[in-house]
Amino acid sequence: MLFTTSIRQAFARVCNANMGTFTKFMKQQQPLALPSIRAMSSASTPTQKASATDSPTLDMLYGDNVPINAKKDIMGDVYCKVADRYDAVSDMISMSMNKRWKQRFIEQMRPMPGDKMLDVAGGTCEVARRYLQYQDTVNHDTTSSVHVVDFNDSMLQVGRRRMAQSSWINNGRVSFAQGNAEDLAEVPDNSVDIYCISAGMHNLPHPERALREAYRVVKPGGRFACLEYGHTDTPVIGQICRWYWDTGIPFLGQVLANDRASYERLARSVRTFPHQKRFAQAIRQAGFHLPGAGYELYQWGMMVAYIGSKPRT
């Protein structure tokens, strides 16, 4: 309650202190130029593992001319700083809608009894916990499991602490490993029923590699589930959201955590991630089937759910 109150107070300060900036931003705002996923047009076949040599020279996520091979270390440092308060930060960024989004995401996955889920970039176990609760309460299933992979050990430590006293740990239904979404070398081909990644794709230097790895490890007929920040196309709401990412979130980071720079990185990685139409196309190019438009918008596109399947043949 205290933290929620501090969020509201800080956000009010953002609005009051930056109203002139916001008004100017609204007048000057141009349509957002959406980046493409590089190398996607020349991506290899769905089952081919990512090549170490197919990277572009500059980062597609940030547009700041930082060499792409430095991004993993940069984001690793960011998440080390925010790990202990990551879920609180997510609530802050989403204005407390994050939990509802994740619960709806789990329900749309429609997990089946006995499913084995790979939760990539899932260090704090927020999604893993909701998945196992769904299996327990909806499917009355005690055989399903989740393997949590995250490149950041600080995030994994948070997840381990959170799960330490749970029956899921005692029953062997949760396991952890430090690993890279772009090279899941320890995960066998065609071995998981559900590949899940929540708010993780925007941090990756090469999302197309992660998509190819996802296709490799999912069983034929298995599901691909990605929850990611999106782009709001509704003109006025879109302008407000862009102002919030560019100005509001860094300010809140400074007020609540005394760390403006990390929050600027996180906000910029979200703002420059490809539009949901383009990312849905990338998922299909990786080999997955996505029904309809390929995605569902949460809150006008503030968050986007992509849920598809790997063809059986």
ABEGO torsion letter per residue (X at the ends): XAAAAAAAAAAAAAAAAAAAAAAAAAAABBBBBBBBBBGAAABBBAABBBBAAABBABBAAAGAGBBAAAAAAAAAAAAAAAAAAAAAAAAAAAGGAAAAAAAAAAAAAGBBBGBBBBBBGAAAGAAAAAAAAAAAAAAGBAABBBBBBBABAAAAAAAAAAAAABAAAAAGABBBBBBBAABBAABBBGABABBBBBGAAAABABAAAAAAAAAAABBBGBBBBBBBBBBBABAAAAAAAAAAAAAAAAAAAAAAAGBAAAAAAAAAAAAABBBAAAAAAAAAAAGBBBBEAGBBBBGGGABBBBBBBBBAX
